[in-house]
């Protein structure tokens, strides 16, 4: 087929994943022509196999079409949180009917640095009197108005929704306020938050809190942040910094203005004309109202009377309440709202979407089928976990592909006989045929390893796996494949620690005492001392601390080892303070990899 005239090229909307058959129907071209074109690009795919948007777009363009990604949801698609975040991101970049939306803000930081006080202060000072009920009582999800513009706050730090989202590698927030106490500085939890925010590339505003306290040192905090690549504007960086006192209401107005300024730079937009898509923040059963779900609308508008689904539950919106508990007819982008009308309580992080009658029938059928499968899997898992201490169980997620169904069942049967009480296998996906792009995507999202028996990866799948760091291991011998799987399981086992005691020293003299090191002298009473070995400090028949022997001297000369009966000086590294009369026990530890 020759390329169409550039001026008359037809534009086709392609979903993120599409089967070859549906792709041919979309282009209105014979399946044989599509498969031929795929083969030219070294992609082997049957009519029922899925190809991703990138692949389909290349093929369509080769055949003379213009392409764009379809941000709509198919009739039978149960929307995942990851897909929703992706839709919102792409909609903001290329969607239609876009309008500015309020920023969604979360407040993070170390324990006792004033996060809750700050949220309470913002709510009390910015939310009208008499509006303290509603959602704020349970999850602190609310909106404030500053300079005539709304800001949505979600108190995620201590809330289950945020913890779950961190585990799944996504965030509902557009902007994060990093709270650091001026009198305490960067603490371990602060560092964890900084690493998380940098990894997810979430826009950050620094709030140095407690500037009114004695001992407050904002400059020291700024230096500590700079050391961790959080460079504020004052120091030549791009991150806005506000010095505040949440307790005394100092700098709060300026902080809210910083949020609005950051939101303006981020150009946050959504399409309020489309059907609403929301994230479930919390759900519960009210004795009078029935199942109640608190949601955050990410895009579109939810309206009373709409049929909706969230995870494995569905219903019709009977009532919508805003964060104050007031009944409203609709909820638009970035708005936290309470939804009444689902037949049951959805899970935190489920995505809520509107469905028409056609979609309703298909989704209910699909949900029920998946619930049956899940129930069987969970019953099986429960038996395993009841017999094994949960804290000691590790799970290896795998995607397993084979040439035929018989091979697949044989491999699974052999793997089930592997005796391991510390690592279990979780099949993320199993199937027959080539290892495809969809397999790589599933493996990437769940940190799984792909194993193939007489099954090779397509060129696109190989490229995707290399780029995303997904491991693919294939073999044409079943037992070799099983050994590969056992090897991956063994890698997850904690190593065996083998300790060897070397000798003992009686401490006779303390020469120097530093913060984390000491120089002491003594006599080897047993065995020997060896440079760089471990040390246990024994006092009154009890081990009171550990450290390392960083340097060893005999007759004022450096030595690698000193044997029994000799006197020596050692440099000890560790927090415990050694005293005269203590016994130092020298030892080495060796890690040994375990096998199944």
ABEGO torsion letter per residue (X at the ends): XBBBBAAABBBBBBBABBBAAAAAAAAGBBAAAAAAAAAAAGBBBBAABBBBAAAAAAAAAAAGBBBBBBABBBAABBBBAAAAAAAAAAAAAABBGBBBBBBBBBBBEBBGAGAAAAAAAAAAAABBBGAABEAAAAAGBBBBBBGGBBBBBBBAAABAAAAAAAAAGBBABABBBBBBBAAAEBBAAAAAAAAAAAAAGBBBBBBBBGAABBGBBAAAAAAAAAAAGBBBAAAGBABBBBBBBAAAGBGAAAAAAAAAAAAAAAGBBBBAABBBBBBBABBBBBAAAEBBBBBBBABEBBBBGBBBBBEABBEBBABBBBAAGBBBABBBBGBBBBBBGBABBBBBGBBBBBBBAAAAAAAAAAAAAAAAAAAAAAAAAAAAAAABBAAABBBBBBBBBBABAAAAAAAAAAAAABBBAABBBBBABBBBEBBBAAAAAAAAAAGBBBBBBGBBBBAAAAAAAAAAGBBBBBBABAAAAAAAAAAAAAAABBBBBBBBBAEBBBBABBABBBAABBBBBBBBABEBBBBGBBBBBBBGGBBAEBBBBABBBBGGBBBABBBBGBBBBBBBBEABBBBBGBBBBBBBBBBBBBBX
